[in-house]
């Protein structure tokens, strides 16, 4: 079955049908004729989450990707504060 577009009102009135259709293919919900949301089945959502996690770098990868500059940082040119003791 091809993806379908539903108005918000139709989606509210036929919510069970929209959910069943979303299990087969993503369903677009429109508001004032413009796409507002997409309803997808749980299996598709889980697949997308796994894909996202597989592509996301680990914390260790991020740390190892940091530039190595031997700890040399340019020192800002700041005027020392006058302290009156």
C-alpha positions, 0 to 999 in steps of 0.5 A, a space after each residue: 500500500 502506498 503512503 497516504 496523506 491525511 488531514 488532521 481532522 480525518 486522522 482524528 476521526 479515523 485514528 485506528 485506520 491511520 495507525 494500521 496504515 502506518 504499520 505498512 507505510 509512513 502516513 503523512 498528516 497535514 494541517 491547512 494543506 501542509 505536511 505537519 507530521 508523519 506517523 510510522 510503525 514501531 518496526 520502522 521507528 526501531 530500524 531508524 533508531 538502530 541506524 542512528 545509533 550505528 552512525 553516531 560516534 562513541 564518546 571515546 571516538 570523539 575524544 580520540 578525534 580531538 586535535 593533538 597540539 601538545 598542550 600549547 594554548 595561546 595565552 590571551 593578552 589581558 591586563 592584570 586587575 589592580 588589587 588594593 589591599 
